[in-house]
Amino acid sequence: MKNILVTGGCGFIGSNLVDKLILANHKVFVIDNMSTGQESNLNSMANYLFHDIRDYITDNEKLFKIIKDNNIKVVYHLAALSDVRLSINDPIQCYNVNQFASIAILDVCVDADIKKLIFASTSAVYGTPIYQPVDENHSLNPISPYGLSKLAFEQYAKYKSGGDMEIIIFRLPNVYGPRQRPDLEGGVVAIFHDLMSKNEDVTFFGDGQQTRDWVHVNDITKVFTILLEKSLKYYEIIPVGSGIQNTLWDLFNYLSSVLNYNKPPIIVQERNGDIKHMCMSGKKVKKLLQWEPTIKLADGMKMLS
């Protein structure tokens, strides 16, 4: 049993992770400001601190005390501003959350003798892929403040590495599954599912041939928890993907079949800043952690209903 802190533990991926950690008999503490988290995601067995991580930029004593008083040894840092459109419209807010607050958290972890920090990064650090599936050696060229802010923290973490703490960076693909909100940017599976369930129109930005590597949240939380039993190098970047490209049409057709939805999508012009194709390599994560996703997209759609 470990004492574990999860930032962003009331959100989509975070709350699924908290449930999995508690099922494995760990003692879990959660920091979340509920900006995108939901009360329905709370687990009665977890300990919640409703803080805004941006407060740690100017005052990190509070966080140091939380870690020391509760003998926390592992930190999962998932709290983030993950809306690409919002990052473009308000880059300062994006950087405050994703870079400066994250730096404050990492510095406290170093001072507080945390043994392992796991950070949820993103495929957005790559920008437009030169080759696919992208791996840890792919060049980095983010095209949004969101991707830039995540990369900035990755680089700071590398700068701070070399002590006794393992810092593991997971670059995540497009994650979907239960508790993903349809009212937030980025969760296209949840958005489509919600619209189709109400028999409302679905819009494609572009021709629908754009591809993504969609991985179910159950598989993602599994790779997060495998790390608890593994010792890796003191700084490791691991892309987490299936290596499988599905088009937007594939997603639409799988969901249409499950939900008996008969309307065609509305096709409109693609948006600036949208990446046409993104698929993540699963080679390194399979080699280091013996992990590969088990839920195919078609099956994942059935699990949503």
C-alpha positions in Angstrom: 0.0 0.0 0.0 1.3 3.5 -0.9 0.2 7.0 0.0 -0.4 8.7 -3.4 -1.3 12.2 -4.4 -3.3 12.8 -7.7 -3.7 16.3 -9.0 -6.7 16.7 -11.2 -8.2 13.6 -9.6 -11.8 14.8 -10.1 -11.6 15.0 -13.8 -12.0 12.5 -16.6 -8.8 10.5 -16.5 -7.9 11.5 -12.9 -11.1 10.2 -11.3 -10.8 6.9 -13.2 -7.2 6.6 -12.0 -8.2 7.4 -8.4 -10.8 4.6 -8.5 -8.2 2.1 -9.8 -5.7 3.1 -7.1 -8.3 2.7 -4.3 -9.3 -0.7 -5.6 -5.6 -1.7 -5.3 -5.8 -0.6 -1.6 -3.6 2.5 -1.9 -4.4 5.6 0.2 -5.2 8.4 -2.2 -5.2 12.2 -1.8 -6.6 14.4 -4.5 -6.0 18.0 -5.3 -8.5 19.6 -7.7 -10.1 23.0 -8.1 -13.3 21.5 -9.8 -12.9 23.7 -12.8 -13.6 20.7 -15.0 -13.9 18.0 -12.4 -17.4 16.9 -11.3 -18.8 16.0 -7.9 -20.2 12.7 -9.3 -16.6 11.6 -9.9 -15.7 11.7 -6.3 -14.7 8.5 -4.5 -15.8 8.2 -0.9 -12.6 6.4 0.0 -10.3 9.2 -1.3 -9.2 12.3 0.6 -10.0 15.6 -1.3 -8.3 19.0 -1.1 -10.1 21.5 -3.2 -7.1 23.7 -4.1 -6.2 25.6 -7.2 -2.7 24.5 -8.2 -2.0 28.1 -9.4 -1.9 29.1 -5.7 1.3 27.1 -5.4 3.2 29.4 -7.8 3.5 32.0 -5.0 3.0 29.8 -1.9 4.1 26.2 -2.1 4.4 25.7 1.6 0.8 24.4 1.7 1.7 21.6 -0.7 4.9 20.7 1.1 2.9 20.3 4.3 0.2 18.1 2.6 2.9 15.8 1.2 4.9 15.6 4.5 1.9 15.3 6.8 0.4 12.4 4.8 3.7 10.7 4.1 3.1 10.8 0.3 5.7 9.1 -1.8 4.1 9.0 -5.3 2.6 11.9 -7.2 0.5 11.7 -10.4 0.3 15.2 -11.9 -2.7 15.3 -14.2 -4.2 18.7 -13.4 -4.0 20.8 -16.5 -5.7 23.3 -18.8 -6.2 20.9 -21.8 -8.5 22.9 -24.0 -6.5 23.8 -27.1 -8.9 26.6 -28.2 -8.8 28.2 -24.7 -5.0 28.0 -24.8 -5.0 30.0 -28.0 -7.4 32.6 -26.7 -5.9 32.8 -23.2 -2.2 31.7 -23.3 -1.4 33.3 -20.0 -3.9 31.2 -18.1 -2.7 28.1 -20.0 1.0 28.8 -19.0 0.1 29.5 -15.4 -1.6 26.1 -15.0 0.4 23.9 -17.3 3.9 25.3 -16.8 4.3 27.6 -13.8 2.0 25.7 -11.4 3.5 22.4 -12.6 7.1 23.7 -11.9 6.0 24.7 -8.4 4.6 21.2 -7.8 7.8 19.5 -9.2 10.0 21.7 -7.0 8.0 20.8 -3.9 8.2 17.1 -4.9 12.0 17.4 -5.0 12.2 19.1 -1.6 9.7 16.7 0.0 11.5 13.5 -1.0 8.9 12.2 -3.4 10.1 8.9 -4.9 8.1 9.0 -8.2 6.4 11.7 -10.2 4.2 10.7 -13.2 3.2 13.5 -15.5 0.4 13.4 -18.1 1.8 15.1 -21.2 0.3 15.0 -24.7 0.8 14.1 -28.3 0.4 17.9 -28.9 4.1 18.4 -28.2 4.9 16.9 -31.6 2.8 19.3 -33.7 2.1 18.0 -37.2 3.8 14.6 -37.5 6.5 14.0 -40.0 6.1 10.3 -39.7 3.6 7.9 -38.0 3.3 6.4 -35.5 5.2 9.1 -33.6 7.7 7.9 -31.0 9.9 9.5 -28.4 12.5 10.4 -31.0 10.1 12.4 -33.2 10.9 16.1 -33.6 9.0 18.5 -31.3 7.1 21.4 -32.9 3.9 22.3 -31.0 1.4 24.4 -32.8 -0.6 25.6 -29.8 0.1 27.2 -26.4 -1.3 24.0 -24.9 1.4 21.9 -26.6 4.1 24.5 -25.9 3.2 24.6 -22.2 3.3 20.9 -21.8 6.6 20.7 -23.6 8.0 23.5 -21.4 7.3 21.5 -18.3 8.8 18.3 -19.8 12.0 20.2 -20.4 12.0 21.7 -16.9 11.5 18.2 -15.5 14.5 17.0 -17.4 16.5 19.9 -16.1 15.5 19.0 -12.5 16.1 15.2 -12.9 19.1 13.3 -11.7 18.3 13.1 -8.0 16.5 10.3 -6.2 13.1 10.8 -7.8 11.9 9.0 -10.9 10.2 11.4 -13.3 8.0 9.6 -15.8 6.5 11.6 -18.7 3.6 9.9 -20.4 2.7 11.5 -23.8 -0.9 10.5 -24.1 -3.0 9.9 -27.2 -6.7 10.7 -27.6 -8.3 9.2 -24.5 -12.0 8.4 -24.3 -14.4 6.5 -22.0 -16.7 7.0 -19.1 -16.8 10.5 -17.4 -15.5 12.3 -20.4 -17.5 15.5 -20.7 -19.3 16.3 -24.0 -19.3 20.0 -23.1 -15.5 20.4 -23.2 -13.2 20.9 -26.2 -11.3 17.8 -27.3 -13.5 14.9 -26.3 -14.8 14.2 -29.7 -16.0 10.7 -28.7 -18.1 12.1 -25.8 -19.3 15.0 -28.0 -20.5 12.6 -30.8 -22.0 10.2 -28.4 -24.0 12.9 -26.6 -25.3 14.4 -29.9 -26.2 11.0 -31.4 -27.9 9.9 -28.2 -30.2 13.0 -28.6 -30.6 12.4 -32.4 -29.0 15.8 -33.0 -26.7 16.7 -35.9 -23.0 15.8 -35.8 -20.5 18.2 -37.4 -17.2 17.2 -39.1 -14.5 19.9 -39.3 -13.0 18.7 -42.5 -13.7 15.6 -44.7 -13.7 13.1 -41.9 -10.5 11.4 -43.2 -8.5 12.8 -40.4 -7.1 10.1 -38.1 -6.5 9.7 -34.4 -5.2 7.1 -32.0 -8.1 6.6 -29.6 -7.3 4.7 -26.5 -9.9 3.8 -23.8 -9.4 5.3 -20.3 -9.3 1.9 -18.7 -6.2 1.0 -20.7 -4.6 4.4 -19.9 -5.2 4.1 -16.1 -3.8 0.6 -16.3 -0.5 1.9 -17.7 -0.4 4.6 -15.0 -0.8 2.0 -12.2 1.7 -0.5 -13.7 4.4 2.1 -13.0 3.9 1.6 -9.2 5.5 -1.8 -9.5 8.3 -0.8 -11.9 11.5 1.1 -11.4 12.6 3.1 -14.4 15.4 5.6 -15.1 15.3 8.9 -13.3 13.8 10.6 -16.3 11.8 8.8 -19.0 9.6 10.0 -21.8 7.1 7.3 -22.9 4.6 7.7 -25.7 1.4 5.8 -24.9 -0.4 4.7 -28.0 -2.0 1.8 -29.9 -0.2 2.5 -33.2 -3.7 2.2 -34.8 -5.1 5.0 -36.9 -8.9 5.3 -37.0 -10.6 8.0 -39.2 -13.3 10.3 -37.9 -15.6 8.3 -40.3 -14.6 5.1 -38.5 -15.6 6.6 -35.1 -18.8 8.0 -36.6 -19.8 4.7 -38.1 -19.0 2.7 -35.0 -21.2 5.0 -32.9 -24.0 5.2 -35.4 -24.2 1.4 -35.4 -24.3 1.2 -31.5 -26.8 4.1 -31.2 -29.0 3.3 -34.3 -28.2 6.8 -35.6 -29.2 7.4 -39.2 -28.3 11.0 -40.0 -25.3 11.9 -42.1 -22.7 14.2 -40.6 -22.6 17.9 -41.6 -19.3 18.6 -43.3 -17.8 22.1 -42.7 -14.3 23.6 -43.3 -11.5 22.3 -41.1 -10.3 24.6 -38.4 -6.9 26.3 -38.1 -4.6 24.6 -35.6 -6.2 21.1 -36.0 -3.7 18.4 -36.8 -4.9 16.2 -39.6 -3.3 12.9 -38.5 -1.9 11.7 -35.2 -1.0 8.2 -34.1 1.2 7.3 -31.2 3.8 4.5 -31.1 3.3 1.8 -28.5 6.7 0.2 -28.9 8.6 1.8 -26.0 5.7 1.4 -23.5 5.4 -2.3 -24.4 9.1 -2.8 -24.0 9.4 -1.0 -20.7 6.1 -1.8 -19.0 4.7 -4.8 -21.0 1.6 -2.7 -21.7 -0.5 -2.5 -24.8 -4.2 -1.4 -25.1 -6.7 -4.2 -24.9 -9.9 -2.4 -25.9 -10.5 -1.8 -29.7 -12.3 1.3 -30.7 -15.4 -0.5 -32.0 -15.7 -2.4 -28.6 -15.1 0.8 -26.7 -18.1 2.4 -28.4 -20.3 -0.4 -27.2 -19.0 0.1 -23.6 -20.2 3.7 -23.7 -23.9 2.9 -24.0 
